[in-house]
Amino acid sequence: MLIAGQVFHPERASDHLEWGWVRLEGGTITQVGKGPAPAKPDLGDDDHCIFPGFLDAHVHLPQFDSIGVAGLELLDWLEQVIFPAEARWEDPAFASDMAERATASLISFGTTGFAAYGSVHSESVREAFASIAARGVRAWFGPALMDRHAPADLCRDADRQIEALASFEPMGRVQPAVTPRFAVSCTPDLLAKAGALACAKNWPIQTHLAETRAELELIREMFDEQPYTEVYDQFGLLTPRSVLGHGIWLSEAERALLARRMSVVAHCPTANRFLEAGAMDRAGLSSAGVRLALGSDVAGGPDRSMVRVARAMIETARARGDIAPTPAQAFRQITLGNAEALGWAKSGRLAPGCEADLVIIRPTIPLHEHPDPLGALLYAWDDRWIEQVIVAGSIEYDHRR
Ligand SMILES: [Zn+2]
């Protein structure tokens, strides 16, 4: 398959689109060129743009039907909105259908890879895991581990949860992830077992860290005044393959610890705004040497489009008075930046040998004379521009269908 258009290359220092073409064979990009395509393209032409598939580093699939309940603080929102929604995943058929629906929805917004949380129900998450794998996306996915501070029907015995998770296997491009929801809903015993399992299997870890002040208070009470980040560290949960959602309320010492462990903080600006959790200090974390990713955090975040999440990242930095990322850096974050954070070496860019995950758009605003085409795309972004989304070489979304 040959695709032509203005190509975005996040690995290059240039912040411009480059007229060119991309050739795919099977699930792989085999050739990339500059200038006119060597033959009649199958998709795209000079008024199209080609991006690497967008990547979402933090999202909750069981929460896709709960977008839009505003006005609650995180802990109340979990109790009143999210736990009842996640309880429905007790039914494996429901979970499998919903995972399929959520994955299709993400693909339609240009997302071809994500790190996602399931519910606590291991068997339902196993079914959902297969649904995600069937769509071809690259993903981390695992049951949200919980054994306290949640309704009784959403708490599980620590040993049983860990044993069930240990029997997961990678499938397609989906990798099991050790996913303790957050230290509030996990006993030290469960956290220790989660850390040990991740170490034994060399699996990635995802959890939440320092999202709201009320959560910090609770952690201080529950863990004897220990700093939040150290709680995870003592159980072996801070590794180079750990992605911690939010990281808003962190001390200098905690930032330094995250940097030493080479763990990743997933900034979720749309969720932070929606739940009024605070404005994450992205520039400060970055200068402390903390690796960063970007996530939608649906349903804490109402936006499924990573382009809108990237725009919110810029707006959050501006509102704080920090030096804000440029539109080119924002598009880089949701492609190559997130790929690097998640350790996906063949994702996030359009180069020979990379996985064939692409978004083809046809913007309705003229870019040729525009002084900042990527700025135009970011701020005027319209999901109706998306013509095709290609996942592992196959057209998984087509606007004509
Ligand atoms: Zn989250």
Boltz pocket constraint, residues with backbone or C-beta under 6 A from the ligand:
constraints:
  - pocket:
      binder: B
      contacts: [[A, 58], [A, 59], [A, 60], [A, 208], [A, 245], [A, 297], [A, 298], [A, 300]]
      max_distance: 6.0
